[in-house]
C-alpha cells in the first residue's frame, strides 16, 4: 500500500511540477494555486505523450486507485475525489461563480476562481423550496477554489456559498461549529441539510435526533486545493415530527469526540401562525396573521420617491404597522413584510439598511426605545437628522446624494441628550444600490452604476 500511496503523491506533484526543473518547492506551491489549470494539464499531457499514450492511462488508473487507498490509510471514508481529475464545470456554472464575484458589495468579493470550478458529485435530495410534492430531485455539486484559500460551492437548484481557508473563531457559534458549515431547509424543523467539513481531525459526520437516534451521513472528500468534505442528507419520514426531529449535525474524530456541531431549532407547535386574507384601510388586500388587530393598524410613512436625475415623483413608498392581539406586531412596506416583537430582537439599538428600486433609494430602519434620533452622514460632509416613529424609519435618499462622492456612509443613533449610542456604516462604492442614467457592463450578464 505504501508504494501505491507514493504513486499518488508523485502523480499529484506531476500535475503542478516544472517539467524542466523539479527542484523548486515554492514553484510547486505556486503552481498548485495557479488560476490556469487547463494549461498545467496541457503541459503534463505533452510530457507524457513523449513516452507513449499508454503511460497516461496507467497514471490515471493509479491516481484513481491510490485515492481510495489513501482514504483508507488516513482513516477517511472511501469516497475521496481528486479535484484536478474531476470534470470541469460547464460555462453557465463558471458564470455563476463569476457573477457572485462581481455582484458582491465592496470588501465581500469571495474571489472564487471560476475557470477552476469542477463537478464533484450528483445526488438526489429533497428541495421543498421548489417542489412541494416531497419528491427527491437530482442536484449537482460544483466547487471552485478561492484566491488565497478556501472555496465556493453550488448545489444546482438548491443553494450555494463560500468558505474561508480556515474555520472562523470570531463568535461563540463559529467556535462551536468548528470545521462544519451546514445549511438546512424546512419550516418548523429541518427536512434537508447540506454542507461541508474541513479536512482535519474529523472522521465522520453524524445526524442526531430528538429521540436520541443517530445516523451517519455519507461524506465525499475532495483533495487540495479544496481540502474539505461535502454532504447532503434528506431527513427520513420517520423523523419529520417534533418528537424526533433532527436536532444537530456533529463532526466526530477517530475516538468519537465531537470536533464541531451545528444545532437546529424546533419551532413551537403553533408555528407558523395561521394567516388569512385581510384588507388594510387603503384597500390593500394581503395575507396577515389571524390575530392581526386591524382596528389599531397605523400607516407610519407614505411618500413618492423622486425618479433618478429629475424632480418627477415615481415609486410609492409606504409602511404600515399592524399590532397583534397576543403581543408583538407585523409591518408591511413596499420592500417586504415581517412579524415579531414590538421592538427589534437584534442586539443593536439600530438595525437599518438601504433598499433600492428602479428609480429610487430608501433608508429603512428599526430602532429600540433608547434611540431618539438618527443622524445620516454623507460623503460630502452633509448630514440629516431623522426621528423614528414607533421605532421605525423610512427615509427617501434625495437625488443630491445618489452620485458617488455624495452617498450615505454612516447612520448614528442618538439618545435624548444627543449622545451617540451606536453607529452603522455603509459602503458608498456599493453602486448596485444606486440608480444612474448610464451603467457599466461588468460582464457575466451584470451591469452596475459608477
PEMOFEN-V722420 format. One record per residue. SS is DSSP state (H for helix, E for strand, C for the rest). PSI is psi in radians with two decimals (999 if undefined). D_FIRST is the distance of its C-alpha to the first C-alpha in Angstrom with 1 decimal. Layout:
<<SS;PSI;D_FIRST> <SS;PSI;D_FIRST>>
This chain:
<<C;-0.56;0.0> <H;-0.70;3.8> <H;-0.70;5.4> <H;-0.73;5.1> <H;-0.73;6.3> <H;-0.68;8.6> <H;-0.68;9.9> <H;-0.80;10.7> <H;-0.76;12.5> <H;-0.74;14.3> <H;-0.70;15.3> <H;-0.66;16.7> <H;-0.60;18.6> <H;-0.51;20.0> <C;-0.38;21.6> <C;0.08;23.7> <C;2.68;23.9> <C;1.97;27.3> <C;-0.31;27.0> <C;-0.56;29.8> <C;1.89;28.7> <C;0.40;25.2> <C;-0.21;26.2> <C;1.77;27.9> <H;-0.63;25.7> <H;-0.62;28.7> <H;-0.69;28.9> <H;-0.81;25.3> <H;-0.72;26.1> <H;-0.74;29.4> <H;-0.54;27.9> <H;-0.42;25.4> <C;0.03;28.6> <C;2.74;30.8> <C;-0.61;32.8> <C;1.28;32.7> <H;-0.73;29.2> <H;-0.66;30.6> <H;-0.61;31.6> <H;-0.70;28.3> <H;-0.70;26.7> <H;-0.68;29.5> <H;-0.74;28.8> <H;-0.76;25.2> <H;-0.70;26.3> <H;-0.76;29.1> <H;-0.75;26.9> <H;-0.55;24.5> <H;-0.52;27.6> <C;-0.41;28.8> <C;-0.04;25.9> <C;2.48;26.4> <H;-0.54;25.7> <H;-0.56;22.9> <H;-0.64;20.7> <H;-0.82;21.2> <H;-0.71;20.1> <H;-0.80;16.9> <H;-0.72;16.0> <H;-0.76;17.1> <H;-0.70;15.0> <H;-0.73;11.8> <H;-0.79;13.1> <H;-0.83;13.7> <H;-0.79;10.5> <H;-0.55;8.5> <H;-0.74;11.3> <H;-0.79;10.8> <H;-0.74;7.1> <H;-0.64;8.5> <H;-0.74;11.5> <H;-0.71;10.1> <H;-0.64;8.5> <C;0.04;12.1> <C;0.18;13.9> <C;2.82;15.5> <C;2.78;16.8> <C;-0.43;14.9> <C;1.72;17.5> <E;2.17;16.4> <E;2.28;18.4> <C;2.02;18.1> <H;-0.79;21.8> <H;-0.29;22.5> <H;-0.10;21.3> <C;2.72;23.6> <C;2.37;27.0> <E;2.58;29.8> <C;2.63;32.5> <C;2.89;35.8> <H;-0.68;38.8> <H;-0.54;40.5> <H;-0.75;37.5> <H;-0.67;37.2> <H;-0.58;41.0> <H;-0.79;40.6> <H;-0.70;38.5> <H;-0.72;41.0> <H;-0.71;43.9> <H;-0.64;42.5> <H;-0.95;42.4> <H;-0.34;45.9> <H;-0.10;47.5> <C;2.55;46.3> <C;2.78;49.1> <C;2.34;49.2> <C;-0.04;46.5> <C;0.19;44.4> <C;2.09;42.8> <C;-0.26;39.1> <C;0.77;38.3> <E;2.68;35.8> <C;1.59;34.7> <H;-0.66;35.7> <H;-0.30;34.5> <H;0.09;30.8> <C;2.42;31.1> <E;2.63;28.4> <E;2.21;28.4> <E;-0.87;25.8> <E;2.98;26.6> <E;2.20;29.6> <E;2.73;30.8> <E;2.14;34.0> <E;2.84;35.7> <E;2.45;39.3> <C;1.48;41.3> <C;-0.23;44.7> <C;-0.37;46.1> <C;-0.48;46.2> <C;1.89;46.6> <C;-0.03;48.7> <C;0.01;48.0> <C;0.42;44.7> <C;2.63;42.7> <E;2.40;39.1> <E;2.50;38.8> <E;2.29;36.0> <E;2.52;34.9> <E;2.35;32.5> <E;2.18;30.7> <E;2.48;30.9> <E;2.42;29.7> <E;2.39;30.9> <E;2.78;30.0> <E;2.62;33.0> <C;2.27;34.2> <C;0.01;33.3> <C;2.79;30.5> <C;-2.99;30.4> <E;2.87;30.8> <E;2.53;33.3> <E;2.69;32.6> <E;2.07;34.8> <E;2.00;34.8> <C;2.49;37.2> <C;0.41;40.4> <C;-1.56;39.4> <C;3.13;38.9> <E;2.98;37.1> <E;-3.06;37.0> <E;2.66;35.5> <E;2.50;33.6> <C;3.03;33.5> <C;-0.59;30.5> <C;2.70;30.9> <C;2.28;32.4> <C;2.59;36.1> <C;0.53;37.7> <C;-0.35;41.3> <C;2.88;42.5> <H;-0.62;42.1> <H;-0.75;40.7> <H;-0.56;37.9> <H;-0.65;37.1> <H;-0.70;36.7> <H;-0.55;34.7> <C;-2.18;32.1> <C;-0.03;29.2> <E;2.57;30.7> <E;2.03;33.0> <E;2.39;34.6> <E;2.73;37.4> <E;2.66;39.3> <E;2.46;41.9> <E;3.09;44.8> <C;-1.26;48.3> <C;-0.24;48.9> <C;2.80;45.2> <E;2.44;41.8> <E;-0.41;41.1> <E;2.42;38.1> <E;2.51;35.7> <E;2.77;33.3> <E;-2.80;31.6> <E;2.86;28.6> <E;2.32;26.7> <E;2.60;25.4> <C;2.41;21.8> <C;-2.32;22.0> <C;-0.34;22.2> <C;2.33;22.9> <C;-0.67;20.5> <E;2.77;23.0> <E;2.41;26.4> <E;2.38;29.2> <E;2.31;32.7> <E;2.33;35.3> <E;2.90;38.7> <C;-0.47;42.2> <C;0.28;42.1> <C;0.10;39.0> <C;2.63;36.7> <E;2.44;33.2> <E;2.29;30.9> <E;2.38;27.3> <E;2.28;27.3> <C;2.35;24.5> <C;2.36;23.2> <E;2.01;21.8> <E;2.48;20.0> <E;2.34;20.6> <C;-3.12;19.0> <C;2.57;21.2> <C;0.11;24.1> <C;-0.89;24.7> <C;0.96;22.3> <E;2.81;23.6> <E;2.62;23.3> <E;2.61;26.2> <E;2.77;27.9> <E;2.41;31.1> <E;2.12;32.6> <E;2.20;35.9> <C;2.25;37.5> <C;2.68;38.3> <H;-0.51;42.0> <H;-0.21;42.1> <H;0.40;41.6> <C;0.90;44.2> <C;2.72;46.9> <H;-0.58;47.7> <H;-0.50;47.3> <H;0.59;43.5> <C;2.84;42.7> <E;2.24;39.5> <E;-0.46;40.1> <E;2.76;36.9> <E;2.22;33.4> <E;2.59;31.2> <E;2.36;27.9> <E;2.50;26.1> <C;-3.03;23.5> <C;-0.40;21.0> <C;0.10;24.1> <C;0.14;26.3> <C;2.49;28.4> <E;2.16;30.0> <E;-0.25;29.0> <E;2.68;31.4> <E;2.37;34.0> <E;2.11;36.2> <E;2.71;39.3> <C;2.45;41.7> <C;2.66;45.4> <C;2.00;47.2> <C;2.76;50.6> <C;2.83;53.8> <C;-0.37;55.1> <C;0.31;57.8> <C;2.44;55.4> <C;2.64;55.7> <C;2.61;59.5> <C;2.51;61.5> <E;2.54;63.0> <E;2.70;66.2> <E;2.25;68.0> <E;2.91;70.7> <E;2.20;73.1> <C;2.87;73.5> <C;-0.45;77.0> <C;0.08;76.6> <C;-0.12;75.8> <C;2.23;72.0> <E;2.33;70.3> <E;2.87;66.8> <E;2.21;64.6> <E;2.77;65.1> <E;2.56;64.2> <C;-0.54;66.7> <C;0.34;68.1> <E;2.28;68.8> <C;1.60;72.4> <H;-0.31;74.0> <H;-0.35;77.3> <H;0.26;75.8> <C;2.49;73.8> <E;2.35;74.3> <E;1.94;73.9> <E;-0.64;72.7> <E;2.55;72.5> <E;2.14;73.7> <E;3.02;74.1> <E;2.31;73.3> <E;2.53;71.0> <E;2.43;72.2> <C;2.78;70.7> <C;2.23;69.1> <C;0.40;71.6> <C;3.09;74.7> <C;0.36;77.0> <C;2.28;76.4> <E;2.37;75.1> <E;-1.86;72.3> <E;2.37;69.7> <E;2.11;71.0> <E;2.34;69.2> <E;2.90;69.8> <E;2.14;68.5> <E;2.51;69.7> <E;2.22;69.0> <E;1.91;69.4> <E;2.68;69.5> <E;2.45;68.0> <C;-0.41;70.3> <C;0.36;67.7> <C;2.65;66.9> <C;-2.99;65.0> <E;2.88;65.7> <E;2.69;64.4> <E;2.69;64.8> <E;2.34;64.8> <E;-3.08;65.2> <C;0.06;64.6> <C;-0.33;61.0> <E;-2.82;60.0> <E;2.89;60.7> <E;2.84;59.4> <E;2.64;60.5> <E;-2.83;60.1> <C;2.84;62.0> <C;-0.33;65.2> <C;2.67;63.6> <C;2.52;60.1> <C;-0.06;57.3> <C;2.68;55.5> <C;-0.62;55.3> <C;2.67;57.3> <C;-0.23;61.0> <E;2.20;60.8> <E;1.73;58.4> <E;3.01;59.3> <E;2.94;58.1> <E;2.34;59.3> <E;2.43;59.7> <E;2.61;60.6> <C;-2.91;62.1> <C;-0.55;63.1> <C;0.30;66.1> <C;2.86;65.8> <E;2.32;63.9> <E;2.43;64.6> <E;2.06;63.7> <E;2.52;62.9> <E;2.64;62.5> <E;2.49;62.7> <E;2.78;64.0> <C;2.85;64.6> <C;-0.50;68.2> <C;-0.31;68.1> <C;2.07;68.0> <C;-0.72;71.5> <E;2.80;70.9> <E;2.19;68.0> <E;2.19;68.4> <E;2.26;66.7> <E;2.39;66.2> <E;2.88;65.8> <C;-0.62;64.6> <C;0.17;68.1> <C;-0.19;69.3> <C;2.74;71.2> <E;2.79;70.8> <E;2.50;71.7> <E;2.28;72.3> <E;2.58;71.7> <C;2.05;72.7> <C;2.57;70.4> <E;1.97;72.1> <C;0.65;70.9> <C;0.22;67.6> <E;2.64;67.0> <E;2.31;67.4> <E;2.02;67.5> <E;2.27;68.6> <E;2.20;69.0> <C;2.10;67.7> <C;2.88;70.6> <H;-0.54;70.5> <H;-0.34;71.1> <H;0.38;67.7> <C;-0.65;65.6> <C;2.63;65.2> <C;2.35;62.5> <C;-0.23;64.1> <C;0.08;66.1> <C;2.89;63.4> <E;2.33;62.8> <E;-0.49;60.6> <E;2.46;61.4> <E;2.19;62.9> <E;2.17;64.3> <E;2.25;65.4> <E;2.49;68.6> <C;-3.04;70.3> <C;-0.34;74.1> <C;-0.02;74.8> <C;0.12;72.9> <C;2.35;70.0> <E;2.20;66.6> <E;-0.37;64.3> <E;2.64;61.3> <E;2.66;60.3> <E;2.31;58.1> <E;2.71;57.0> <C;2.66;56.6> <C;1.83;55.1> <C;-0.38;58.0> <C;-0.11;55.5> <C;1.27;54.2> <H;-0.13;56.5> <H;-0.29;55.2> <H;-0.25;57.6> <C;2.37;60.6> <C;2.79;62.6> <C;2.92;64.0> <C;-0.59;65.9> <C;2.03;63.3> <C;2.89;59.6> <E;2.34;56.7> <E;2.03;54.2> <E;-0.10;50.6> <E;3.06;49.0> <C;0.50;46.6> <C;0.38;49.8> <E;2.37;50.9> <E;2.68;54.1> <E;2.87;55.4> <C;2.64;58.6> <C;999;58.8>>
